[in-house]
Structure formats: C-alpha cells, structure tokens
Amino acid sequence: MPSNNELYDAVIVGGGPAGLTAALYLARARYRVLVVEKDRFGGQITITHEVVNYPGVESTSGEALTETMRRQAQNFGAEFLLAEVTDLKLEGDIKTLVTSRGTLRAFAVLIATGANPRRIGFKGEQEFRGRGVAYCATCDGEFFTGKELLVIGGGFASAEESMFLTRYASKITILIRKDGFSCAKSIADEVAEHSKITVKCHHELKAVEGNDMGITKAVLYNNQTGETFDYTAADGDTFGVFVFAGYVPNTGLVKDKVALNEQGYVITSADKETNVPGVFAAGDVCIKALRQVVTATADGALAAAAMEKVAAKMHEKTGLVPEVPNAVRKAPEQPRASLAPEPQSGSFVSADMVPQLNAVFERMASKLTLEVHSDGQDKGRELAAAMQELAALTDKLDTKVVEGGESELPCVKLMREDGSWSGLAFHGVPGGHEFTSFILGLYNAAGPGQQIDEQDAERAKGLDKELKLQVLVSLSCTMCPDLVTAAQRLASLNAKVSAEVYDVNLFPDLRTQYKVMSVPCLVVNGEHISFGRKNLTELLDYLEKLA
C-alpha cells in the first residue's frame, strides 16, 4: 500500500476547463489533487481567438481564460504534471494510473480528456486532408489567405470559426444540412450579415476533386430539392474546405473500463460519477446537449464536490490521508512562493513553468548541449536567447551558438555529452503548443525518456533503414504535439532515425515544396507525405507500411 506522500486524493486526467475547475475546487477544500496533461494546460479552447460568452468576462482569449483557471487552481495548492496517461487500473479503493513519467495512485480519478474534430466521410476527405481539407481555423486558416472556402456545419463552432476565417478568406460559403444554425440567434445573425459569408441551408458536401495543388471542385447536394451541382472558385483557383461537424470524444483510455454510449461518450450520474465507484468524468467526454466552456466548468465543479466525499470516506476507511507537499500547502491569500525570479517582459520561461521544468531536469540521465545555428536575424537571436535562458535553469543543459551551418535557419540541435547529434532538432523558436513537446524532447534525448509500450519500443528499435522525419507544425496547433513527441521518441530510440521539427510559418519554401495546407505535416525522407496527428503506435504503423 502506498505511503501518504505517494498518494493523491484525486488525479485528474486532462487539463482543460473541466479538469482545471475540478482541481481548483478540490485544492481549495484542502485535498491533494494532481492534474495530468500530455500537451498544454487549457484544452481545445486555447485555440479560440475570442471568448465573449463566458459569464463575468466580457471578452478574452481562450488561452488567457484557461491560464487564469490554472493559476487559481495552483494558488489553492493543486499540483500539475506534464505526462501522458497510458493505462488505468480502476478497481478497488486505490486507483492506479500508469503515465509516461511514472505510476500514480489516488482515491478518485476524473476523466476530462475532451474531444477531437469529427470527420464526416465525403468522397475525397482523406485524400485531400492537408491539401485543402482542414479542421482547425486557428491552425490552418492562414494557409488559405485570399482563397474561397466552404465551411461545413451549422453549430456554434462553425459560426465562430467562420467569423475567424474571414480575416484570411476572400469568400466563405457555409453549408448547413438543416434549416439554419443551431447556435444562438445573435451569433447566427452576425455570421449571416458578414459581407464575406454566404449561408446555404439544406446543403451537404458529397465529394471534392482536385490535383496536387489542392481542391478545384466540390459536389454539393440540396437535400430539399434533390439537386446535385458542382462548386468551383470564381477565379478558377483552388479553394479550401473546413469541417466543423462536431467532435469525437477522447475516450480510448477508458474504453472497456467505464460505461460508454453508442457514440463513445462516457455515461455518468448527475454528480458526474461513472459506473465505476470513485471514477468520474467531466467536460466534452460526457453526454451533454451543449459543449461549451461554461458547461465544462460546471461539470468540473460537480465532479469535485462528489470526489471530496469519496476522498473523505477513503481517509476514514483506509486510515491514509495524502499529504499535501509543503511547497503547495499555503493559504490562497498569501503570496505564492516563486522558485525563480519573475521573468522580464519577453522572457522565454515564466516563473510558473519553473517547478515543472525542474521536475523534468532532475530526471534527465545525462547532459545535453543546445547547439543553436543562427542566421543572425531576429528569430536567430530570439532562439539563442531562449535556449540560454532555459540552460540557465539547470546544470544538465549547456548552449553553443554557431553562425550558419544549417540549410533551414534558425535551428537548435540537441547534442549529446560526447558531441554527437541526438537526431532531434527544432527549426524556429519552440513556443506555443510546441514548448512542451520541446521539453519532452530534451527528456527523451537525455534519457531515460518517456515510458512507452514495450512492444512499441521493440518496433522502434527494429526499424532498419535510415529515416529522416520532418514534422511541419504551427505553434498554435493543438494536434501537432502528438506527432512531434512521437517522432522525437522514435529518434531517441533508434540512431537511424532523425526527427526535425519546423515552424512552418518561418519556412515558406518548405510549405510550397510539400504543398502544405494543414498541420501537422510529416515528410519522410523528403518524399512520403502524411497529414494529421499520430501517436507513436500510429507513426510506427505508417513507417512500417513504407518499408
């Protein structure tokens, strides 16, 4: 049985609004709570440019809103861990969570893993994914500057994302299967009145066609009249298709462990408990009529209240009371102790990041040198300053700045203690959603690296050909880090594999060369191109098919 200091009252899987709210409530009630997030705290809402319907907040960005939630939870004593949960053992009073950074135990578990955009299955959807078909306006909108767009969907996401896309597109046509938007009339009216937007109700997308440059024709269907007709851009150019047709819940982790409905959403009671005692779910993984930040936070609060009761009961039953570490056991009204000076404006590392970074640095088995190849321009200087700031936090990292030496600059290469290249590199400044994946890259290159399935590890080591993996990303993309960390982990396990990541906005020549209209984009040995997120297993499946 775990000792008190190895045990949590609650572990929350997922750092979006639902998970952060639950953490805040549990920590404020003086329970020991840990939030585990594999990418970046904040969830899907972090890619929303403007949030205007959250009560009490007139206008903010999704990133700013959830960062405030995270700080609130932290100030009450919540703990945070950047890691991927790979398995759950939910039977008994004490639950076990296997993660890429060790095993966790808790009396209660909250599943708050969110959802991903749904694909709708029109002909050509997979073929043109990344070459004209996209699912994230923030990630991919800029690729369609000056082009016409078709937007599929009639919900809040379709309306909101269409308004965002007007800053790039020359014209937007929204296709809605039913007789109008299902979101608030005020939002629907704003969309309908926009000079760049045309709304077509009772219309469906049946197919897209095109060439290497992108989509040149779409086949549309009027489900009222039965008419089928072709859509082409007015100037004869290629155009884009953005799909906002709902989401698929991220419930793979709990499949066959808790009860799900036919659509894969978690079935819960009114207090958000699943059919497994002590296991709860909140946010977009749950069955609900409205998927918004406000309903996610409500779910988190309801779940936390019920989880408090579970923890209290387990204290009495087992005699174990998890100990809140001294570093976080403090009254919320007191100033939060800082492990580093407050960063100056423009710093790469904020004070809030330092405790999490220290935890990673302490586990690194060997030293690395961050070898910065600079072009002497602004981004090169920014990258050098960022790496020097990061290295100043630990004796596990050194920096070396080299003028030139790489074809795609600026670039930072992760070099081993013996001076050899680890196979990992980042071209650009690894900020946004790629900050976390870069830090995980350091951990993987230095060892021991993220825990992975033994079968995947053997498959990775067994690849017997030279593989140059280029991963083209946008720093605002929430889907990119999965592929980045998978490629980096693979490169850390096999000396024949290299994984180089590119901020595609800094390298337009690569974007043109590989005809990239969506991220993440994976290029293998300069010729095989694939789009979309992939975990390590999926990446190995893809690479083995190429062999």
C-alpha positions in Angstrom: 0.0 0.0 0.0 1.4 3.4 -0.9 2.6 5.8 1.8 0.8 9.1 2.4 3.3 11.1 0.4 2.9 8.8 -2.7 -0.9 9.0 -2.7 -3.4 11.6 -4.0 -6.9 12.2 -3.0 -7.7 12.8 -6.7 -5.9 12.6 -10.0 -7.4 14.5 -13.0 -6.6 13.3 -16.5 -6.9 16.3 -18.8 -6.0 20.0 -18.2 -8.9 21.7 -20.0 -11.6 23.9 -18.3 -13.3 20.9 -16.7 -10.2 19.5 -15.2 -8.8 22.8 -14.0 -12.1 23.7 -12.3 -12.2 20.4 -10.5 -8.7 20.9 -9.4 -9.5 24.4 -8.1 -12.5 23.1 -6.0 -10.6 20.1 -4.6 -7.5 22.1 -3.8 -9.5 24.8 -2.1 -11.1 22.1 0.1 -7.6 21.1 1.1 -7.5 17.8 -0.7 -4.3 16.7 -2.5 -5.1 16.9 -6.3 -2.9 16.4 -9.3 -3.8 17.4 -12.9 -2.0 15.3 -15.6 -1.9 16.8 -19.1 0.0 15.4 -22.1 0.2 18.6 -24.2 -0.6 22.0 -22.8 -2.9 23.1 -20.0 -6.1 24.7 -21.3 -7.5 22.2 -23.7 -9.3 22.9 -27.1 -10.5 26.4 -26.0 -6.9 27.7 -26.1 -7.1 27.9 -29.9 -10.2 30.2 -29.8 -9.1 33.7 -30.5 -12.0 35.4 -28.8 -14.4 34.2 -26.0 -17.3 36.6 -25.4 -19.9 34.4 -23.8 -18.2 33.3 -20.5 -20.2 34.8 -17.7 -18.5 37.7 -15.9 -15.8 38.1 -18.6 -16.7 40.5 -21.3 -14.0 39.4 -23.8 -10.9 37.4 -23.6 -9.0 34.7 -25.5 -9.4 31.0 -24.7 -5.7 30.8 -23.8 -5.9 33.7 -21.3 -9.1 32.4 -19.7 -7.7 28.9 -19.1 -4.4 30.2 -17.9 -6.3 32.2 -15.2 -8.1 29.0 -14.2 -4.8 27.2 -14.0 -3.2 29.9 -11.8 -6.3 29.9 -9.5 -6.0 26.1 -9.0 -2.3 26.3 -8.4 -2.7 29.1 -5.9 -5.0 26.9 -3.9 -2.4 24.1 -3.9 -3.2 21.9 -7.0 -0.3 20.1 -8.5 0.4 19.7 -12.2 2.2 17.1 -14.2 3.0 17.1 -18.0 2.8 13.5 -18.9 0.7 11.0 -20.9 -1.5 8.6 -19.1 -1.1 5.2 -20.9 -3.2 2.9 -18.7 -5.7 2.9 -15.8 -6.4 0.3 -13.2 -9.6 1.4 -11.6 -10.7 -1.5 -9.4 -10.5 -1.3 -5.7 -10.3 1.7 -3.3 -7.0 3.0 -4.6 -6.8 3.6 -8.4 -3.5 3.3 -10.3 -2.6 5.5 -13.3 0.4 4.5 -15.4 2.0 7.6 -17.1 4.9 8.4 -19.3 6.6 9.8 -16.1 5.8 7.1 -13.6 2.9 5.5 -11.7 0.3 7.5 -9.7 -2.2 6.3 -7.1 -5.4 8.0 -6.0 -8.7 7.5 -4.2 -10.6 9.2 -7.0 -10.0 9.7 -10.8 -11.6 12.3 -13.1 -11.5 11.7 -16.8 -11.5 15.1 -18.6 -9.8 14.3 -21.8 -12.0 16.3 -24.2 -12.8 15.5 -27.8 -11.4 15.9 -31.3 -13.0 17.2 -34.5 -15.2 14.7 -36.3 -14.6 13.7 -39.9 -17.8 13.4 -42.0 -16.8 10.9 -44.7 -17.4 12.8 -48.0 -15.6 11.4 -51.0 -12.0 12.8 -51.1 -12.0 13.9 -47.5 -9.0 11.7 -46.6 -7.2 12.2 -49.9 -7.2 16.0 -49.6 -6.7 16.2 -45.9 -3.8 18.7 -45.5 -4.2 19.6 -49.2 -7.4 21.6 -48.9 -9.4 19.9 -46.2 -8.9 21.2 -42.7 -10.5 21.1 -39.3 -8.9 23.9 -37.3 -9.3 27.6 -38.3 -6.6 28.8 -35.9 -4.1 26.1 -37.1 -4.7 26.3 -40.8 -6.6 29.4 -41.7 -3.5 31.4 -42.8 -2.8 28.8 -45.5 -5.9 29.9 -47.3 -5.2 33.6 -47.5 -7.1 35.2 -50.4 -8.9 31.9 -51.3 -12.6 30.9 -51.2 -13.7 28.5 -48.5 -16.5 26.1 -47.9 -17.4 25.6 -44.3 -19.3 22.5 -43.2 -21.5 22.6 -40.1 -24.3 24.6 -38.5 -23.3 24.7 -34.9 -21.6 27.3 -32.7 -18.1 26.1 -33.8 -19.0 26.6 -37.5 -20.3 30.1 -36.9 -17.4 31.1 -34.7 -14.7 29.7 -36.8 -16.2 31.2 -40.0 -16.0 34.6 -38.5 -12.4 34.0 -37.6 -11.7 32.7 -41.2 -12.9 36.0 -42.7 -9.6 37.6 -41.8 -8.0 35.3 -44.4 -10.5 34.1 -47.0 -11.9 36.1 -49.9 -15.3 34.4 -49.7 -16.9 31.8 -47.4 -19.9 29.6 -48.1 -21.3 27.8 -45.1 -23.2 24.5 -45.8 -25.8 23.5 -43.2 -27.7 20.3 -43.6 -30.8 21.6 -41.7 -32.8 24.8 -42.0 -30.4 27.0 -40.0 -27.8 27.4 -37.3 -28.3 25.5 -34.1 -26.3 28.2 -32.1 -27.7 31.4 -30.6 -29.6 33.7 -32.9 -27.3 36.6 -32.2 -24.3 34.7 -33.4 -26.1 33.3 -36.4 -27.3 36.8 -37.4 -23.7 38.2 -37.1 -22.5 35.5 -39.5 -25.3 36.0 -42.0 -24.7 39.7 -42.1 -21.0 39.5 -42.8 -20.1 40.7 -46.3 -17.7 37.7 -47.0 -20.1 35.0 -45.9 -23.0 33.2 -47.7 -25.1 30.6 -45.8 -26.7 27.7 -47.7 -29.2 25.7 -45.7 -30.3 22.2 -46.6 -27.0 21.7 -48.4 -24.5 18.9 -48.0 -20.9 18.3 -49.3 -20.8 15.0 -51.2 -17.3 15.0 -52.7 -14.2 17.1 -53.5 -11.9 16.7 -56.5 -8.6 18.4 -57.4 -4.9 18.0 -58.1 -1.5 18.3 -56.5 -2.2 22.0 -55.9 -5.4 21.4 -53.9 -9.2 21.2 -54.3 -10.6 22.5 -57.6 -14.2 21.2 -57.4 -16.8 20.2 -54.8 -20.0 18.3 -55.4 -22.9 19.8 -53.4 -26.3 18.3 -52.7 -29.6 20.1 -51.9 -31.4 17.7 -49.6 -34.7 19.6 -50.1 -34.8 19.6 -53.9 -32.6 16.6 -54.6 -30.4 18.7 -56.9 -26.7 18.0 -57.2 -24.4 20.6 -58.6 -20.7 21.5 -58.8 -19.0 24.3 -56.9 -15.8 25.9 -58.2 -14.0 29.1 -57.2 -14.9 32.2 -59.1 -11.4 32.7 -60.3 -10.8 29.1 -61.2 -8.2 28.7 -58.4 -8.1 26.1 -55.7 -10.2 26.6 -52.6 -10.4 25.1 -49.1 -12.9 23.1 -47.1 -13.1 23.5 -43.3 -15.1 20.8 -41.4 -16.8 21.8 -38.1 -19.3 18.9 -37.7 -19.0 18.1 -34.1 -16.4 16.1 -32.1 -15.4 12.6 -31.3 -14.7 12.0 -27.6 -11.2 11.1 -26.4 -12.3 8.0 -24.5 -9.9 5.4 -25.9 -8.1 5.4 -22.5 -11.3 4.2 -20.7 -12.8 2.0 -23.4 -13.9 -1.2 -21.8 -13.1 0.3 -18.3 -16.2 2.5 -17.8 -19.6 2.5 -19.5 -19.9 4.5 -22.8 -22.8 5.2 -25.0 -23.0 4.1 -28.7 -21.2 7.4 -29.7 -18.4 6.7 -27.3 -19.2 9.3 -24.7 -18.9 8.5 -21.0 -22.2 7.7 -19.2 -22.3 9.5 -15.8 -24.7 10.1 -13.0 -25.9 13.6 -12.1 -22.8 14.2 -9.9 -20.5 13.0 -12.9 -19.6 9.6 -11.5 -19.3 6.7 -13.9 -20.5 3.2 -13.3 -17.1 2.5 -11.6 -17.1 3.8 -8.0 -14.6 6.6 -7.5 -14.2 7.3 -11.2 -15.7 10.4 -12.6 -15.9 12.2 -16.0 -16.4 15.8 -16.9 -16.4 18.1 -20.0 -16.6 17.1 -23.6 -16.1 13.4 -23.0 -19.5 13.3 -21.4 -23.0 13.0 -22.8 -24.4 16.6 -22.9 -26.6 18.9 -25.0 -24.2 21.8 -25.0 -20.4 21.6 -25.3 -19.1 25.0 -24.1 -16.6 26.2 -21.6 -19.3 27.1 -19.1 -20.8 23.6 -19.1 -17.3 22.1 -18.8 -16.5 24.2 -15.7 -19.9 23.2 -14.3 -19.1 19.6 -14.8 -15.8 20.0 -13.1 -17.3 21.6 -10.1 -20.0 18.9 -9.7 -17.4 16.2 -10.1 -15.1 17.8 -7.5 -17.9 18.0 -4.9 -18.6 14.3 -5.3 -14.9 13.4 -5.3 -14.4 15.2 -2.0 -16.9 12.8 -0.4 -15.1 9.8 -1.9 -11.7 11.1 -0.5 -13.1 11.7 2.9 -14.7 8.3 3.0 -11.4 6.7 2.0 -9.5 8.6 4.7 -11.7 7.0 7.3 -11.8 3.6 5.7 -8.0 3.2 5.0 -6.5 5.4 7.6 -4.5 7.1 4.8 -4.6 10.8 4.4 -2.5 12.1 1.4 0.0 14.7 2.5 -0.1 18.0 0.5 3.6 18.9 -0.1 4.8 21.9 1.9 5.6 23.7 -1.4 1.9 24.0 -2.1 0.4 23.9 1.4 -0.4 27.5 1.9 -3.4 29.8 2.3 -4.5 31.2 -1.0 -4.4 34.8 0.2 -0.7 34.6 0.8 1.8 35.4 -2.0 2.8 32.3 -3.9 6.4 31.3 -3.3 8.4 31.6 -6.5 11.2 29.2 -7.5 12.6 31.7 -9.9 12.6 35.5 -10.3 9.6 36.8 -12.1 10.5 36.9 -15.8 11.1 40.2 -17.6 8.9 41.1 -20.5 9.7 38.9 -23.5 11.2 36.1 -21.4 11.0 32.5 -22.8 10.4 30.9 -19.4 7.8 32.2 -16.9 8.1 31.6 -13.2 5.0 29.3 -13.3 6.9 27.0 -15.7 10.0 26.6 -13.5 8.7 23.9 -11.0 7.6 21.7 -13.9 10.8 22.2 -15.7 12.8 21.4 -12.6 11.0 18.1 -12.3 12.0 17.2 -15.9 15.6 18.3 -15.5 16.0 16.3 -12.3 15.0 13.1 -14.2 17.4 13.7 -17.1 20.1 11.0 -17.1 22.7 12.9 -19.0 23.7 16.4 -20.1 22.8 17.9 -23.4 24.2 20.9 -25.4 21.6 23.1 -27.1 23.5 23.9 -30.3 21.9 27.0 -31.8 22.5 27.6 -35.5 21.6 31.2 -36.2 21.2 33.2 -39.3 22.0 36.4 -37.3 18.5 37.7 -37.9 15.8 38.5 -35.3 14.5 34.9 -35.0 18.0 33.6 -34.7 18.8 35.9 -31.9 15.5 35.1 -30.2 16.2 31.4 -30.4 19.7 31.9 -28.9 18.4 34.0 -26.0 15.6 31.4 -25.3 18.0 28.5 -25.2 20.4 30.4 -23.0 17.6 31.3 -20.6 16.5 27.6 -20.5 20.0 26.4 -19.9 20.5 28.8 -17.0 17.9 26.9 -15.0 19.9 23.7 -14.8 23.4 22.2 -15.0 22.0 19.5 -17.3 22.0 21.9 -20.2 24.7 23.9 -22.0 24.4 26.2 -25.0 26.5 26.7 -28.0 25.8 29.3 -30.7 27.0 28.8 -34.2 26.6 31.3 -37.1 25.1 29.3 -40.0 25.8 25.7 -40.6 22.3 24.5 -41.4 20.2 25.0 -44.5 17.0 25.9 -42.6 17.8 28.5 -40.0 17.3 29.3 -37.2 17.7 25.8 -35.7 18.6 24.2 -32.4 20.1 20.8 -32.4 20.2 18.6 -29.2 23.7 17.3 -28.9 24.9 14.5 -26.5 27.7 14.8 -24.0 30.1 13.1 -26.4 29.4 15.7 -29.1 27.2 13.5 -31.3 23.8 14.6 -32.5 20.9 13.0 -30.8 18.8 13.2 -34.0 16.4 15.8 -32.6 16.2 19.4 -33.8 13.8 22.3 -33.8 13.8 24.9 -36.6 12.4 28.1 -35.2 11.6 29.1 -31.6 9.7 26.3 -29.8 6.9 28.3 -28.2 3.1 27.9 -28.1 2.0 24.3 -28.1 5.5 23.2 -29.0 7.1 24.3 -25.8 6.0 21.2 -24.0 7.0 18.9 -26.8 10.4 20.5 -26.9 11.0 19.9 -23.2 9.9 16.3 -23.7 12.4 16.1 -26.5 15.1 17.1 -24.1 14.0 14.3 -21.7 13.9 11.7 -24.4 17.3 12.7 -25.8 19.0 12.7 -22.4 17.2 9.6 -21.2 15.6 7.7 -19.7 12.8 9.2 -21.7 9.0 8.8 -21.7 7.7 5.4 -20.7 6.1 3.7 -23.7 4.6 0.3 -24.5 7.3 -2.4 -24.6 6.0 -3.6 -28.0 6.3 -0.1 -29.5 9.8 0.2 -28.1 10.9 -3.0 -29.8 9.3 -1.9 -33.0 11.0 1.4 -32.9 14.4 -0.2 -32.3 13.8 -2.7 -35.0 13.4 -0.1 -37.9 16.4 -1.0 -40.1 16.6 1.9 -42.6 17.6 5.5 -42.5 14.6 7.6 -41.8 14.7 11.4 -41.9 11.4 12.7 -40.4 10.5 16.3 -40.9 7.5 17.5 -38.9 6.0 20.8 -40.1 3.9 22.4 -37.4 2.2 25.6 -36.4 2.8 26.8 -32.8 -1.0 27.4 -32.4 -1.9 23.8 -33.4 -3.2 21.6 -30.6 -2.9 18.5 -32.8 0.8 18.9 -33.7 2.5 18.0 -30.4 1.3 14.3 -30.5 3.1 13.7 -33.8 6.2 15.8 -32.7 6.6 13.8 -29.4 6.1 10.5 -31.2 8.7 11.3 -33.8 11.2 12.6 -31.2 10.7 9.5 -29.0 11.3 7.3 -32.1 14.5 9.2 -32.9 15.7 8.8 -29.3 15.4 5.1 -29.6 16.9 4.4 -33.0 20.1 6.0 -34.2 19.0 5.6 -37.9 16.0 7.9 -37.3 16.2 11.7 -37.1 13.2 14.0 -36.2 13.4 17.6 -37.1 10.5 20.0 -36.3 9.8 23.1 -38.3 7.6 26.1 -37.5 6.1 26.2 -41.0 5.3 29.9 -40.8 9.1 30.6 -40.8 9.8 28.3 -43.8 7.5 29.2 -46.7 9.8 27.3 -49.1 9.1 24.0 -47.3 5.4 24.8 -47.3 5.5 25.3 -51.1 7.7 22.3 -51.7 5.5 19.9 -49.9 2.2 21.7 -50.8 1.3 22.1 -47.1 -2.2 23.5 -46.4 -2.7 21.9 -43.0 -0.6 20.9 -40.0 0.9 18.7 -38.7 2.6 17.5 -41.8 5.0 14.6 -41.8 7.6 14.2 -44.5 9.6 11.0 -44.6 12.9 11.0 -46.5 11.8 14.0 -48.5 9.2 12.1 -50.5 6.5 10.4 -48.4 4.0 13.0 -47.0 1.2 12.5 -44.4 -1.1 14.8 -42.6 -2.7 14.7 -39.2 -1.9 13.8 -35.6 -0.3 10.4 -34.8 0.8 8.8 -31.6 3.8 6.5 -31.5 1.9 3.4 -32.4 0.3 5.1 -35.4 3.6 6.6 -36.5 5.2 3.1 -36.4 2.3 1.6 -38.4 2.7 4.3 -41.1 6.5 3.9 -41.3 6.4 0.1 -41.4 4.0 0.3 -44.4 6.6 2.4 -46.2 9.3 -0.2 -45.7 
